[in-house]
Amino acid sequence: MSVKLTDLRRAAELRPDLYRTYAELERRIGHTLSPTRRPLPEVMGIPPVAGSDSENLTGPVGA
């Protein structure tokens, strides 16, 4: 099964709290959830932001 980056970005926009949870989990356990072995913030190009509004997640990838 393959997931498109646009799908992951949209999921992060819709559920920034869940995105932060997964990014924090990766950081805490020192392992990624991706078969690419790249952490979510690197793959997505967006940091696990502290706020719950999705406007922080809508910038261009890598910004």
Helices and strands as residue ranges (DSSP letters): H 5-14, H 16-29, H 40-44, G 54-57
